[in-house]
Amino acid sequence: MAKVKTRFICQECGYESAKWMGRCPGCEEWNTMVEERENTSLRIPGTNIKPKAKREKASRITQVEKLSTDRTDTGMRELNRVLGGGLVPGSLILVGGDPGIGKSTLLLQATYRLARSGTSILYITGEESLEQIRMRAERLESLHEDLYVASETDLTVIEELIGETNPKLVVIDSIQTMYHPEVTSAPGSVAQVRECTGQLMRWAKEQGVAIIIVGHVTKSGAIAGPRMLEHMVDCVLYFEGERHHTYRVLRAVKNRFGSTNEIGVFEMKELGLEEIDNPSEVFLAGRPVGVPGTAVTASVEGTRPVLVELQALVTPTSFATPKRSASGIDHQRLTMIMAVLEKRIGMFLQNQDAFVNVVGGVRLDEPAVDLAIAVALASSFRDRPTGVSELFIGEVGLTGEVRAVSRIEQRVAEAVNLGFEKVILPSKNLRGLTPPSGVKLIGVDSVTEALKEAMGG
């Protein structure tokens, strides 16, 4: 008779303990330790992986055969961009995002276009019935006979379905609903997610089938389950967007076959997601003219420069502690830039509420947008508008200096394409930069100089 081992596993971080504890020592969360039983008779100790019958031998790296990575066109240019050019056979891709953001819609549209090009698809859902998938496919006009669907959560049955249909792409929606019969814990637990993902990874590598799995996210925005889940897969994509905006951003945070931090921009419409070829033009549409508190900057996402509008509102507070609110940028970055404006420029912001928003629901993480944030705040505080054809690029330091940024040629070229006539950028970036025709490049060394160029002082 097989020996049964009982252990307690944290459902947040995967920490294992021989006894129950109210607070997890790994992630310090309360009431996350759940008792699980594991059959250890034919498994590697401490894991849910069965040992291989045949032992592998080490090979010289020069003697290893090259892997053919011919990519499959998904039929969606934005999705191809994020994946690095298309789907790679044998890859395991994880897609995460908030509930209702459009993950299933994106995958159903992509699988329809792949099926239309002759690729056989198997779409496995554990959250919906087949009738619900049919209704969505009809609404999205994505019905095709080469698109096979199944409502199943048992991983052993899914393996049989893969053998019967012999697909080139498998979609699992979602990994938190799948379970392996040999693992005694409930679906969605750390053990189940780890075992199911490991099994899917082995299928993908052994059979050369591309597999896309959908992952739930926690209230903090991270993918639910153990962090090991993101380490196991080849590509991690986050589908982001605000519920009250129609724009959606697909962002790659890990990609073994392409560039990271690449983005694809979509717009949610009645017939599903529509690709946006020029996001800069869309994000700048409807920009107010002659209104204080706005500034435009160029952010590079992956290989693409994107022009976005930053809006700031600085107003006197009626409370002892002023409020600082940031949407689309890091809150700590906003606090630092306001401290620089107060200390180095002399703006008295201690009794002012400050609100900063990135128009369009985009999130900017790179420091090259610092100068635009500072200009927008100063413009609102002084009630002086910036020029409608001015662009601001640069990183702001704690001493008030404007530091150089990377990829300046691409940022300036995008500004020229959209008709901007004046670009304020770090002086160090002017070295070796040939000014394009029709645009004036002004180099600055400090925030003080930038504000003088933007608002005359």
C-alpha positions as CSV (number, residue, x, y, z in Angstrom):
1,M,0.0,0.0,0.0
2,A,1.3,3.4,-0.9
3,K,2.4,5.7,1.8
4,V,0.3,8.8,2.3
5,K,2.0,11.9,3.3
6,T,0.2,15.0,4.7
7,R,1.6,18.5,4.5
8,F,0.4,22.1,4.6
9,I,1.0,24.3,1.6
10,C,0.5,28.1,1.4
11,Q,-1.9,28.9,-1.5
12,E,-0.2,32.2,-2.1
13,C,3.5,31.4,-2.4
14,G,3.7,27.6,-2.2
15,Y,5.6,27.4,1.1
16,E,5.4,23.9,2.6
17,S,5.2,23.0,6.3
18,A,4.7,19.7,8.2
19,K,2.2,21.4,10.5
20,W,-0.5,24.1,10.2
21,M,0.4,27.7,10.9
22,G,-1.8,30.7,11.0
23,R,0.7,32.9,9.2
24,C,2.8,31.8,6.3
25,P,6.6,32.3,7.0
26,G,7.2,32.8,3.3
27,C,4.8,35.5,2.2
28,E,3.5,36.5,5.7
29,E,-0.2,36.1,4.7
30,W,-2.7,34.9,7.2
31,N,-4.9,31.7,6.9
32,T,-3.4,30.5,3.6
33,M,-2.0,27.1,4.8
34,V,-4.1,24.3,3.4
35,E,-3.7,20.6,4.2
36,E,-2.9,18.4,1.2
37,R,-2.2,14.7,0.7
38,E,0.2,13.3,-1.7
39,N,0.9,9.8,-2.9
40,T,4.7,9.4,-2.7
41,S,5.0,5.8,-3.9
42,L,6.1,6.5,-7.5
43,R,7.2,10.2,-7.3
44,I,10.3,12.2,-6.7
45,P,10.4,13.3,-3.0
46,G,9.2,16.8,-2.5
47,T,7.6,17.1,-6.0
48,N,4.6,15.9,-8.0
49,I,6.9,14.7,-10.9
50,K,7.2,11.0,-11.8
51,P,10.8,9.9,-12.4
52,K,11.7,9.0,-16.0
53,A,12.4,5.4,-16.8
54,K,15.2,6.3,-19.1
55,R,18.2,8.3,-17.9
56,E,19.3,11.2,-20.1
57,K,23.0,11.7,-21.0
58,A,24.9,14.9,-21.2
59,S,25.8,16.2,-24.7
60,R,28.3,18.7,-26.0
61,I,26.6,21.9,-26.8
62,T,28.3,22.0,-30.2
63,Q,26.7,18.6,-31.0
64,V,23.2,19.6,-30.1
65,E,21.0,19.9,-33.1
66,K,19.5,23.3,-33.9
67,L,15.8,23.8,-33.1
68,S,13.7,24.9,-36.0
69,T,11.7,27.9,-34.7
70,D,9.5,28.6,-37.8
71,R,6.8,30.8,-36.3
72,T,3.1,30.5,-37.1
73,D,1.3,33.7,-38.1
74,T,-1.6,34.3,-35.8
75,G,-3.3,36.6,-38.2
76,M,-3.2,39.5,-35.7
77,R,-0.3,41.9,-36.2
78,E,-0.4,43.2,-32.6
79,L,-0.3,39.7,-31.2
80,N,2.5,38.7,-33.5
81,R,4.5,41.7,-32.3
82,V,4.1,40.8,-28.7
83,L,5.0,37.2,-29.3
84,G,8.1,38.2,-31.2
85,G,6.9,37.3,-34.7
86,G,4.3,34.6,-34.2
87,L,3.7,31.3,-32.4
88,V,6.7,29.0,-31.8
89,P,5.9,25.3,-32.0
90,G,6.4,23.6,-28.6
91,S,6.1,26.9,-26.7
92,L,4.0,27.3,-23.5
93,I,2.4,30.7,-23.2
94,L,0.7,32.2,-20.1
95,V,-1.9,34.9,-20.6
96,G,-3.1,36.8,-17.4
97,G,-5.5,39.7,-16.8
98,D,-8.4,41.0,-14.8
99,P,-11.8,39.3,-15.0
100,G,-13.8,40.5,-18.0
101,I,-10.9,42.4,-19.6
102,G,-11.1,40.3,-22.8
103,K,-8.7,37.4,-22.5
104,S,-11.1,34.8,-23.9
105,T,-12.2,37.2,-26.6
106,L,-8.6,37.8,-27.7
107,L,-7.8,34.1,-27.8
108,L,-11.1,33.1,-29.6
109,Q,-10.4,35.7,-32.3
110,A,-6.8,34.6,-32.7
111,T,-7.7,30.9,-32.9
112,Y,-10.4,31.6,-35.5
113,R,-7.8,33.4,-37.7
114,L,-5.3,30.5,-37.2
115,A,-8.0,28.0,-38.1
116,R,-8.9,29.9,-41.2
117,S,-5.3,29.7,-42.3
118,G,-5.3,25.9,-42.0
119,T,-4.1,25.4,-38.4
120,S,-6.1,22.9,-36.3
121,I,-7.0,24.3,-32.9
122,L,-8.3,22.7,-29.7
123,Y,-9.9,25.1,-27.3
124,I,-10.4,23.7,-23.8
125,T,-12.6,25.6,-21.4
126,G,-13.2,24.8,-17.7
127,E,-15.3,27.8,-17.0
128,E,-18.0,27.9,-19.7
129,S,-20.2,25.5,-21.5
130,L,-19.9,24.7,-25.2
131,E,-23.1,26.6,-25.9
132,Q,-21.6,29.8,-24.3
133,I,-18.5,29.5,-26.5
134,R,-20.7,29.0,-29.6
135,M,-22.7,32.2,-28.6
136,R,-19.5,34.2,-28.2
137,A,-18.1,32.9,-31.5
138,E,-21.2,33.9,-33.4
139,R,-21.1,37.4,-31.9
140,L,-17.4,37.7,-32.8
141,E,-18.0,36.1,-36.3
142,S,-15.4,33.5,-35.4
143,L,-17.0,30.2,-36.4
144,H,-14.8,27.7,-38.2
145,E,-14.9,24.0,-38.7
146,D,-11.2,23.5,-37.8
147,L,-11.7,25.0,-34.4
148,Y,-12.5,22.2,-31.9
149,V,-13.9,23.0,-28.5
150,A,-14.4,21.0,-25.4
151,S,-15.6,21.7,-21.9
152,E,-13.3,19.7,-19.6
153,T,-11.2,20.0,-16.5
154,D,-9.6,16.6,-16.1
155,L,-6.1,16.7,-17.4
156,T,-6.1,13.0,-18.3
157,V,-9.2,13.4,-20.5
158,I,-7.6,16.5,-22.1
159,E,-4.6,14.4,-23.0
160,E,-6.9,11.9,-24.8
161,L,-8.6,14.8,-26.6
162,I,-5.2,16.1,-27.8
163,G,-4.4,12.6,-29.1
164,E,-7.7,12.4,-31.0
165,T,-7.7,15.8,-32.6
166,N,-3.9,16.2,-33.1
167,P,-4.0,20.0,-33.0
168,K,-1.2,22.4,-33.7
169,L,-2.4,24.8,-30.9
170,V,-4.1,24.1,-27.6
171,V,-5.8,26.8,-25.5
172,I,-6.5,26.0,-21.8
173,D,-9.0,28.4,-20.2
174,S,-8.1,28.5,-17.4
175,I,-5.3,26.7,-15.6
176,Q,-7.0,27.3,-12.2
177,T,-9.9,25.1,-13.2
178,M,-7.8,22.2,-14.3
179,Y,-7.0,19.2,-12.0
180,H,-5.0,16.0,-12.1
181,P,-6.7,12.9,-10.6
182,E,-3.5,11.8,-8.9
183,V,-3.2,15.0,-6.9
184,T,-5.6,15.1,-4.0
185,S,-5.9,18.8,-3.5
186,A,-8.7,21.0,-5.0
187,P,-8.4,22.6,-8.4
188,G,-6.7,26.0,-8.2
189,S,-4.4,25.0,-5.3
190,V,-0.7,25.3,-5.5
191,A,-0.1,21.6,-6.0
192,Q,-2.7,21.3,-8.8
193,V,-1.5,24.4,-10.7
194,R,2.1,23.2,-10.4
195,E,1.3,19.6,-11.6
196,C,-1.0,20.6,-14.4
197,T,1.4,23.3,-15.7
198,G,4.3,20.8,-15.5
199,Q,2.3,18.2,-17.5
200,L,1.3,20.7,-20.1
201,M,4.9,21.8,-20.5
202,R,6.0,18.3,-21.1
203,W,3.3,17.8,-23.7
204,A,4.4,21.0,-25.5
205,K,8.1,20.1,-25.6
206,E,7.6,16.4,-26.5
207,Q,4.9,16.8,-29.2
208,G,5.9,20.2,-30.6
209,V,2.4,21.7,-29.9
210,A,2.0,25.3,-28.9
211,I,-0.1,25.6,-25.7
212,I,-1.7,28.8,-24.4
213,I,-2.9,28.8,-20.8
214,V,-5.1,31.5,-19.2
215,G,-4.3,32.4,-15.6
216,H,-6.4,34.2,-13.1
217,V,-5.0,37.2,-11.3
218,T,-5.1,38.3,-7.6
219,K,-6.5,41.6,-6.3
220,S,-3.0,43.1,-6.6
221,G,-2.8,42.2,-10.3
222,A,-0.3,39.3,-10.1
223,I,-1.1,36.0,-11.6
224,A,-2.7,33.7,-9.0
225,G,-0.8,30.6,-7.9
226,P,2.8,30.0,-7.1
227,R,5.5,32.3,-8.7
228,M,6.9,29.1,-10.1
229,L,4.1,29.2,-12.7
230,E,5.7,32.2,-14.5
231,H,9.1,30.6,-14.4
232,M,7.9,27.4,-16.0
233,V,6.3,28.9,-19.1
234,D,8.2,30.3,-22.1
235,C,6.2,33.5,-22.4
236,V,4.1,35.6,-20.0
237,L,1.6,38.0,-21.4
238,Y,-0.5,40.5,-19.4
239,F,-3.7,41.8,-20.9
240,E,-4.3,45.2,-19.3
241,G,-6.8,48.0,-19.5
242,E,-9.3,50.1,-17.6
243,R,-12.9,48.9,-17.4
244,H,-14.2,52.4,-18.4
245,H,-11.8,52.7,-21.4
246,T,-12.1,50.8,-24.7
247,Y,-8.4,50.4,-25.2
248,R,-6.6,47.3,-24.1
249,V,-2.8,46.7,-24.0
250,L,-1.2,43.2,-24.3
251,R,2.2,43.4,-22.6
252,A,5.0,40.8,-22.7
253,V,6.9,40.6,-19.4
254,K,8.7,37.4,-20.3
255,N,9.5,35.9,-23.7
256,R,12.1,33.3,-24.4
257,F,11.6,33.7,-28.2
258,G,11.5,37.5,-28.5
259,S,11.7,40.9,-26.9
260,T,10.3,41.6,-23.4
261,N,8.2,44.7,-22.5
262,E,6.7,44.6,-26.0
263,I,3.1,45.8,-26.2
264,G,0.2,45.4,-28.6
265,V,-2.7,47.8,-28.5
266,F,-6.3,46.9,-29.2
267,E,-9.7,48.6,-28.9
268,M,-12.8,46.7,-27.6
269,K,-15.7,47.1,-30.0
270,E,-19.0,45.4,-30.6
271,L,-17.5,42.7,-32.8
272,G,-14.6,42.1,-30.5
273,L,-11.0,43.4,-30.3
274,E,-9.8,45.6,-33.1
275,E,-6.0,46.2,-33.7
276,I,-4.6,49.7,-33.5
277,D,-1.9,50.3,-36.0
278,N,-0.9,53.8,-34.7
279,P,-1.5,54.0,-30.9
280,S,0.1,57.5,-30.7
281,E,-2.5,59.0,-32.9
282,V,-5.3,57.4,-30.9
283,F,-3.9,58.4,-27.5
284,L,-3.5,62.0,-28.6
285,A,-7.0,62.3,-30.2
286,G,-9.1,64.9,-28.4
287,R,-6.2,66.6,-26.7
288,P,-7.3,70.0,-25.3
289,V,-5.5,73.1,-26.7
290,G,-4.4,76.0,-24.6
291,V,-5.4,74.3,-21.3
292,P,-2.8,74.3,-18.4
293,G,-1.7,71.0,-17.0
294,T,-1.0,68.9,-20.1
295,A,2.2,67.6,-21.6
296,V,3.1,65.1,-24.3
297,T,5.9,62.6,-24.0
298,A,7.4,59.7,-26.0
299,S,7.6,56.4,-24.3
300,V,9.3,53.3,-25.9
301,E,7.5,50.1,-25.3
302,G,9.6,47.2,-26.6
303,T,10.5,48.2,-30.1
304,R,7.7,50.8,-30.6
305,P,7.7,54.5,-29.6
306,V,4.3,55.7,-28.3
307,L,3.3,59.3,-27.8
308,V,1.0,59.8,-24.9
309,E,-0.6,62.7,-23.1
310,L,0.0,63.4,-19.4
311,Q,-2.5,65.5,-17.5
312,A,-1.9,67.1,-14.1
313,L,-4.2,69.0,-11.7
314,V,-2.6,70.9,-8.8
315,T,-5.2,72.6,-6.5
316,P,-5.1,73.9,-2.9
317,T,-6.1,71.4,-0.3
318,S,-8.5,71.9,2.5
319,F,-6.9,69.2,4.7
320,A,-3.7,69.1,6.8
321,T,-2.2,66.4,4.6
322,P,-2.3,67.0,0.8
323,K,-3.4,64.2,-1.5
324,R,-1.2,62.7,-4.2
325,S,-2.9,60.6,-6.8
326,A,-1.3,58.9,-9.8
327,S,-3.1,56.9,-12.5
328,G,-0.8,55.3,-15.1
329,I,2.5,56.2,-13.4
330,D,4.2,55.1,-10.2
331,H,3.0,56.9,-7.2
332,Q,6.5,57.1,-5.7
333,R,7.8,58.6,-8.9
334,L,5.2,61.4,-8.6
335,T,6.1,62.1,-5.0
336,M,9.8,62.4,-5.9
337,I,9.2,64.7,-8.9
338,M,7.0,67.0,-6.7
339,A,9.8,67.1,-4.1
340,V,12.3,68.1,-6.8
341,L,10.0,70.9,-8.0
342,E,9.6,72.2,-4.5
343,K,13.2,72.0,-3.5
344,R,15.0,72.9,-6.7
345,I,12.5,75.1,-8.5
346,G,10.9,76.8,-5.4
347,M,7.3,75.8,-6.0
348,F,5.4,75.7,-2.7
349,L,3.4,72.4,-3.1
350,Q,3.0,71.5,0.6
351,N,-0.6,72.8,0.7
352,Q,-1.5,71.5,-2.8
353,D,-3.4,68.4,-3.9
354,A,-1.9,66.8,-7.0
355,F,-3.5,64.5,-9.5
356,V,-1.7,63.0,-12.5
357,N,-3.3,60.8,-15.2
358,V,-2.1,59.2,-18.3
359,V,-4.8,59.6,-21.0
360,G,-6.1,56.4,-22.5
361,G,-5.5,54.1,-19.6
362,V,-1.9,53.3,-20.5
363,R,0.7,52.6,-17.8
364,L,4.2,54.2,-18.2
365,D,7.0,52.6,-16.2
366,E,10.2,54.1,-17.8
367,P,11.9,57.2,-16.3
368,A,12.0,59.0,-19.7
369,V,8.5,60.4,-18.9
370,D,9.8,62.3,-15.8
371,L,10.3,65.6,-17.5
372,A,6.7,65.6,-19.0
373,I,5.3,64.9,-15.5
374,A,7.3,67.8,-14.1
375,V,6.2,70.2,-16.9
376,A,2.5,69.1,-16.5
377,L,2.6,69.7,-12.7
378,A,4.3,73.1,-13.1
379,S,1.9,74.1,-15.9
380,S,-1.1,73.4,-13.7
381,F,0.4,75.0,-10.6
382,R,1.4,78.2,-12.5
383,D,-1.7,78.1,-14.7
384,R,0.3,78.5,-17.9
385,P,-0.4,76.2,-20.8
386,T,2.3,74.4,-22.8
387,G,2.6,74.6,-26.6
388,V,0.4,72.3,-28.6
389,S,3.3,71.1,-30.7
390,E,5.8,70.6,-27.9
391,L,7.2,67.2,-26.8
392,F,9.1,66.6,-23.5
393,I,11.6,63.7,-23.1
394,G,14.0,63.2,-20.2
395,E,14.7,61.6,-16.8
396,V,14.7,63.9,-13.8
397,G,17.3,63.4,-11.0
398,L,17.1,64.4,-7.4
399,T,19.3,67.4,-8.0
400,G,16.9,68.7,-10.7
401,E,19.1,67.7,-13.6
402,V,17.7,66.2,-16.8
403,R,19.5,63.0,-17.7
404,A,19.8,61.3,-21.0
405,V,17.5,58.5,-22.2
406,S,17.8,55.7,-24.7
407,R,16.3,55.3,-28.2
408,I,16.1,59.0,-28.7
409,E,16.2,58.7,-32.5
410,Q,13.0,56.6,-32.5
411,R,11.2,58.9,-30.1
412,V,12.0,62.0,-32.2
413,A,11.1,60.3,-35.5
414,E,7.6,59.4,-34.0
415,A,7.2,63.0,-32.9
416,V,8.0,64.2,-36.5
417,N,5.5,61.8,-38.0
418,L,2.7,63.2,-35.8
419,G,3.5,66.8,-36.6
420,F,5.3,68.0,-33.5
421,E,7.6,71.0,-34.2
422,K,9.5,71.3,-30.9
423,V,11.1,68.6,-28.8
424,I,12.7,69.5,-25.4
425,L,15.2,66.7,-24.5
426,P,18.4,66.2,-22.5
427,S,21.5,68.0,-23.9
428,K,23.5,64.8,-23.8
429,N,21.1,63.2,-26.3
430,L,21.9,65.9,-28.8
431,R,25.4,64.5,-29.3
432,G,25.5,62.7,-32.7
433,L,21.8,63.3,-33.3
434,T,20.9,64.7,-36.7
435,P,17.9,66.9,-36.4
436,P,15.1,65.9,-38.8
437,S,13.6,68.5,-41.0
438,G,10.6,70.3,-39.7
439,V,11.4,69.9,-36.0
440,K,13.4,72.0,-33.5
441,L,15.4,70.1,-30.9
442,I,16.2,72.0,-27.7
443,G,18.7,70.5,-25.2
444,V,18.3,71.2,-21.5
445,D,20.4,70.3,-18.5
446,S,17.9,70.9,-15.7
447,V,14.2,71.2,-15.0
448,T,14.6,74.9,-14.6
449,E,15.8,75.3,-18.2
450,A,13.0,73.0,-19.5
451,L,10.3,75.1,-17.7
452,K,11.8,78.3,-19.2
453,E,11.6,76.8,-22.7
454,A,8.1,75.5,-22.1
455,M,6.4,78.4,-20.3
456,G,9.0,81.2,-20.4
457,G,10.1,80.8,-16.7
